[in-house]
């Protein structure tokens, strides 16, 4: 399977699955571009059956993000093995951002903002409940490690949104 065989919409005459082109990668803040590029590099490595570090050119290691590389690898390994539908992660050269890449971006942004419920909800767009619970922690770790290196996906005012607190409902016996 070729690395760029995922129906790249870099051709402006090709419409996205939503019937419109949407945002281009160059219109997004650097942290968002970087996270989408990392996801695309991981998928390319999977398709080429090569190590992720080889495809990304050790970029994450050069930015002292090796633990983030490991978290991203763990996250997408779960997604690749458990997705409840086909996920549209574009090739490295594509200018356009897919709806699934936006879901990934939103999940990372919410993880950095501490909104764990929104992270889980975003993961459920791709994964069954059990897989979403397993993929949750690697995604949170990846988002936090990016933030520690100054790669915040959310604007500063949104980054400090207090996480929602959900109290467990008391258990009751059902007959």
C-alpha positions in Angstrom: 0.0 0.0 0.0 1.4 3.4 -1.0 1.8 6.1 1.6 -0.3 8.6 -0.3 -3.1 6.5 -1.4 -5.7 7.9 1.0 -7.6 9.9 -1.6 -5.7 13.1 -1.0 -7.7 16.2 -1.7 -4.8 18.4 -2.5 -6.3 18.8 -5.9 -8.6 21.9 -5.6 -11.1 20.3 -8.0 -11.7 17.4 -5.6 -14.3 18.0 -2.8 -14.0 16.7 0.7 -16.5 14.2 2.1 -18.6 17.1 3.3 -18.9 18.7 -0.1 -16.5 21.5 0.6 -12.8 22.0 1.0 -12.7 23.4 4.5 -9.6 24.8 6.1 -6.2 24.5 4.7 -3.3 23.4 6.9 -1.4 26.7 6.4 -4.4 28.7 7.9 -4.0 27.0 11.3 -1.8 27.9 14.2 1.6 26.1 14.3 0.7 23.8 17.2 -2.3 22.6 15.3 -0.3 22.1 12.1 2.4 20.2 14.1 -0.2 17.8 15.8 -1.9 17.1 12.4 1.5 16.6 10.8 2.4 14.1 13.6 -0.8 12.2 13.0 -0.2 12.1 9.3 3.4 10.9 9.8 2.1 8.1 12.1 -0.4 6.9 9.5 2.2 7.1 6.7 4.6 5.0 8.8 1.8 2.4 9.3 1.1 2.3 5.6 4.7 2.0 4.7 5.4 -0.5 7.5 8.3 1.6 8.7 9.1 2.9 12.2 7.3 6.1 13.1 10.7 7.8 14.0 12.0 7.0 10.6 9.1 8.6 8.8 9.0 11.7 11.0 12.8 12.1 10.6 13.3 12.0 14.4 11.5 15.4 14.5 9.8 14.7 17.8 13.1 13.6 19.3 14.8 16.7 18.1 12.1 18.8 19.9 12.7 16.7 23.0 9.3 15.2 22.5 10.3 11.5 22.6 7.7 10.7 25.3 5.1 12.5 23.2 6.1 10.3 20.2 5.6 7.2 22.4 2.2 8.5 23.6 1.1 9.3 20.0 2.2 5.8 18.9 0.2 4.2 21.7 -2.8 6.3 20.9 -2.9 5.6 17.1 -2.1 2.0 17.6 -5.3 1.7 19.6 -7.2 3.7 16.9 -5.8 1.6 14.1 -6.8 -1.6 15.8 -10.2 -0.6 17.2 -11.7 2.2 15.0 -15.5 1.7 14.5 -15.2 3.3 11.1 -12.6 4.4 8.5 -10.7 7.4 9.8 -9.7 10.1 7.3 -6.1 11.1 8.1 -4.6 12.7 5.0 -1.2 12.2 3.4 1.7 14.4 4.5 1.5 16.6 1.4 -2.3 17.4 1.6 -3.1 21.0 2.1 -6.7 20.3 3.3 -7.7 19.3 6.8 -10.1 16.4 7.0 -13.1 16.3 9.4 -11.3 13.5 11.3 -8.2 15.5 11.7 -10.4 18.3 13.1 -11.8 15.7 15.6 -8.2 14.9 16.6 -7.4 18.6 16.9 -10.5 19.2 19.1 -9.6 16.2 21.3 -6.1 17.5 21.9 -7.4 21.0 22.5 -9.9 19.8 25.1 -7.2 17.6 26.7 -5.0 20.7 27.1 -7.9 22.6 28.5 -8.7 19.8 31.0 -12.1 19.0 29.6 -11.9 15.3 29.9 -15.5 14.7 29.1 -15.1 16.5 25.7 -12.0 14.4 25.0 -13.9 11.1 25.6 -16.8 12.4 23.5 -14.4 13.1 20.6 -12.8 9.7 20.9 -16.2 8.1 20.7 -16.5 9.6 17.2 -13.9 7.0 16.2 -13.9 4.3 18.8 -16.2 1.9 20.7 -16.5 2.7 24.4 -13.9 0.3 25.7 -11.3 1.4 23.1 -12.0 5.0 23.8 -11.3 4.4 27.5 -8.0 2.7 26.6 -6.9 5.4 24.1 -7.9 8.2 26.5 -4.7 8.3 28.6 -2.2 8.2 25.7 -4.1 11.1 24.1 -4.1 13.1 27.3 -0.4 12.4 27.7 0.4 13.5 24.2 -1.6 16.7 24.6 0.0 17.6 27.9 3.6 16.9 26.6 2.9 19.2 23.7 1.6 21.9 26.0 4.8 21.5 28.2 6.9 22.4 25.1 4.7 25.4 24.3 2.6 23.7 21.7 -0.8 24.8 22.9 -3.7 24.1 20.5 -6.1 26.3 22.4 -5.7 30.1 22.8 -4.4 31.1 26.2 -7.7 32.3 27.4 -9.4 28.9 26.5 -6.5 26.8 27.9 -7.5 27.6 31.5 -11.1 26.5 31.3 -11.9 24.7 34.4 -12.6 21.0 33.8 -16.1 19.9 34.2 -16.7 17.9 37.4 -18.9 14.9 37.1 -20.0 13.1 40.2 -20.6 9.4 40.0 -24.2 8.4 40.3 -24.9 6.1 43.2 -25.2 2.5 42.2 -28.5 0.8 42.7 -29.7 -2.7 42.3 -31.9 -3.2 39.3 -34.4 -6.1 39.3 
